[in-house]
Amino acid sequence: MHFETPRLLIRPFTTTDLTDLYHFMKNPKLAAMAGWQPPTSRQESWSVLRMFIRSDEVFALMEKATQHVIGSIGLHRRVPSAIKPEDDSRELSFILGEAYWGQGLMPEAVNAILRYGFIDLKLQEIWVGHFQDNYRSQRVIEKTGFHFEYEFERPRLFSNQPPIEEVYYKLTAADFRGHY
């Protein structure tokens, strides 16, 4: 599965993506926003890359101009823990290397994956969430047409910090048709 936008190629991950993946995943700012520990070695990134390669749910975001993988985007066969999963629902995830923030690349990628989800996969709803203090993700989510649904407190992964509020949004197939 490959998708193109004006500035991105969205494609499955390959073994040649290890260096790029490690480069953007080791940023502690990204790890904090995503809820995971930054890898301390290429070997740790290798295990994540293998998982991405085996999955048909996660795609690499490659910048056309540089031919470097600068992030990832996924449509996962799961939905928020408070919701019962359905076959026609998925949960969106995305992450983008810090050097590429503020350029409109993530909304470009999200719009492409939404078209794939609603048109090709014939999904009826797509969920997405972010930690309450992740305003960059919130902006992407709102800009791409999602509607607030609820928030809940959850423990932080891999951290002794206090729990954090997680905010969830949903976009239905009808919303998508009305927005695009």
C-alpha positions as CSV (number, residue, x, y, z in Angstrom):
1,M,0.0,0.0,0.0
2,H,1.5,3.3,-1.0
3,F,-0.1,6.8,-0.9
4,E,1.3,10.1,-2.2
5,T,0.6,13.6,-1.1
6,P,2.3,16.7,-2.6
7,R,5.3,16.4,-0.2
8,L,5.1,12.8,1.2
9,L,5.2,9.2,0.2
10,I,3.3,7.0,2.7
11,R,4.5,3.5,2.4
12,P,5.2,0.3,4.4
13,F,8.4,0.4,6.5
14,T,11.4,-1.5,5.2
15,T,14.7,-2.6,6.8
16,T,16.5,0.3,5.1
17,D,14.5,2.7,7.4
18,L,16.4,1.8,10.6
19,T,18.7,4.9,10.7
20,D,15.9,7.3,10.0
21,L,13.5,5.6,12.5
22,Y,16.2,5.7,15.2
23,H,17.0,9.3,14.4
24,F,13.5,10.6,15.0
25,M,12.4,8.1,17.7
26,K,15.3,8.9,20.1
27,N,14.0,12.5,20.6
28,P,12.8,12.6,24.2
29,K,10.2,15.2,23.3
30,L,8.5,12.8,20.9
31,A,8.7,10.0,23.4
32,A,7.0,12.1,26.0
33,M,4.2,13.0,23.6
34,A,3.7,9.4,22.5
35,G,4.0,7.8,25.9
36,W,7.1,5.6,25.3
37,Q,10.7,5.6,26.2
38,P,13.1,6.9,23.6
39,P,15.4,4.1,22.2
40,T,18.9,4.1,23.6
41,S,20.3,2.2,20.6
42,R,19.7,1.2,17.1
43,Q,19.1,-2.3,18.4
44,E,16.1,-1.1,20.3
45,S,14.8,0.8,17.2
46,W,15.4,-2.4,15.2
47,S,12.8,-4.3,17.4
48,V,10.3,-1.5,16.8
49,L,11.1,-1.5,13.0
50,R,10.5,-5.3,12.8
51,M,7.2,-4.8,14.5
52,F,6.2,-2.1,12.0
53,I,7.3,-4.3,9.1
54,R,5.2,-7.2,10.3
55,S,2.2,-5.0,10.7
56,D,-0.1,-3.8,8.0
57,E,-1.3,-1.0,10.3
58,V,1.7,1.3,10.4
59,F,3.2,3.3,7.5
60,A,6.4,5.2,7.1
61,L,6.2,8.9,6.2
62,M,8.9,9.6,3.7
63,E,9.7,13.2,2.7
64,K,9.9,13.2,-1.1
65,A,12.5,16.0,-1.3
66,T,15.0,14.2,0.9
67,Q,13.9,10.6,0.6
68,H,14.2,10.2,4.4
69,V,11.6,8.7,6.7
70,I,10.5,11.5,9.0
71,G,7.7,9.9,10.9
72,S,5.0,7.3,11.0
73,I,1.2,7.0,10.7
74,G,-1.1,4.1,11.5
75,L,-4.6,2.9,11.4
76,H,-4.8,0.3,14.2
77,R,-7.4,-2.4,14.7
78,R,-8.1,-1.0,18.1
79,V,-10.1,1.8,19.6
80,P,-9.9,3.6,22.9
81,S,-10.1,1.4,25.9
82,A,-13.5,2.7,26.9
83,I,-15.0,1.7,23.6
84,K,-15.9,-1.7,22.2
85,P,-13.8,-2.4,19.1
86,E,-15.8,-2.9,15.9
87,D,-14.6,-4.3,12.5
88,D,-15.4,-1.0,10.8
89,S,-13.5,1.2,13.4
90,R,-9.8,2.0,13.7
91,E,-7.6,4.1,15.8
92,L,-5.2,6.6,14.2
93,S,-1.7,7.2,15.4
94,F,1.0,9.5,14.1
95,I,4.4,10.9,15.0
96,L,6.6,13.3,13.1
97,G,10.3,14.2,13.6
98,E,10.7,17.5,15.4
99,A,12.6,19.1,12.5
100,Y,9.4,18.9,10.5
101,W,6.9,20.3,12.9
102,G,4.9,23.4,11.9
103,Q,5.1,22.7,8.1
104,G,1.6,21.2,7.6
105,L,3.1,17.8,6.8
106,M,1.1,15.8,9.4
107,P,-2.3,17.2,8.4
108,E,-1.3,16.3,4.8
109,A,-0.5,12.7,5.9
110,V,-3.6,12.4,8.1
111,N,-5.9,13.5,5.3
112,A,-4.4,10.8,3.0
113,I,-4.8,8.1,5.6
114,L,-8.4,9.2,6.3
115,R,-9.2,8.8,2.6
116,Y,-7.6,5.4,2.7
117,G,-9.6,4.4,5.8
118,F,-13.0,5.7,4.7
119,I,-12.8,5.1,1.0
120,D,-10.6,2.0,0.6
121,L,-11.3,0.2,3.9
122,K,-14.9,1.4,4.1
123,L,-14.5,2.2,7.8
124,Q,-17.4,3.8,9.6
125,E,-15.3,5.6,12.3
126,I,-11.8,6.5,13.1
127,W,-10.7,7.4,16.6
128,V,-7.6,9.4,17.7
129,G,-6.3,10.5,21.0
130,H,-3.6,12.6,22.6
131,F,-2.3,13.5,26.0
132,Q,-3.9,16.6,27.3
133,D,-0.7,18.7,27.2
134,N,0.1,17.7,23.6
135,Y,-1.2,20.8,21.8
136,R,0.5,20.0,18.5
137,S,-1.4,16.7,18.1
138,Q,-4.6,18.4,19.2
139,R,-4.2,21.0,16.5
140,V,-3.6,18.4,13.8
141,I,-6.6,16.4,15.1
142,E,-8.9,19.4,15.0
143,K,-7.6,20.7,11.7
144,T,-8.4,17.4,10.0
145,G,-12.1,17.3,11.1
146,F,-12.2,15.1,14.2
147,H,-14.8,15.9,17.0
148,F,-14.1,15.7,20.7
149,E,-15.7,12.7,22.4
150,Y,-14.3,12.4,25.9
151,E,-11.2,12.4,28.1
152,F,-10.0,10.2,30.9
153,E,-7.1,9.9,33.3
154,R,-4.6,7.1,32.7
155,P,-1.3,6.2,34.2
156,R,1.8,7.2,32.2
157,L,3.7,4.4,30.6
158,F,7.3,3.8,31.6
159,S,7.2,6.7,34.1
160,N,6.9,7.5,37.7
161,Q,5.1,10.7,36.9
162,P,1.5,11.2,38.0
163,P,-1.4,10.0,35.7
164,I,-2.3,12.2,32.7
165,E,-5.5,13.1,31.0
166,E,-5.9,11.5,27.6
167,V,-8.3,13.2,25.2
168,Y,-10.2,11.3,22.5
169,Y,-11.8,12.4,19.2
170,K,-13.8,10.6,16.6
171,L,-14.5,11.1,12.9
172,T,-17.3,9.1,11.3
173,A,-17.7,8.2,7.6
174,A,-20.6,10.8,7.4
175,D,-18.4,13.5,9.0
176,F,-15.7,12.6,6.5
177,R,-18.0,12.9,3.5
178,G,-19.2,16.3,4.8
179,H,-15.7,17.6,5.5
180,Y,-13.9,16.4,2.3
